């Protein structure tokens, strides 16, 4: 994406930090945003992906997982607000959008 051209370096340094994420999550972020020609389109593609491929439910079993984000994005595909918010932020940051 063109994020590097739109934000000052200190913003990128601070708001592109991500915890260790699996290569599968990085691949997902790249695949979803691959058609994007703008930052706004990348954001919308991730948003649409989450809204159409995942199910919102408060009845998600509490898993003692070492990787809850990967469980949500790659396996369970069901979650609530915290799952969606974390997924959106990490997917965006992975492709360079603070």
Secondary structure, DSSP 8 states (H G I E B T S, - for coil): --HHHHS-HHHHHHHT------HHHHHHHHHHHTT-SSHHHHHHHHHHHHHHH-EE-S-------S-HHHIIIIII-EE-HHHHHHHHHHHHHHTT--
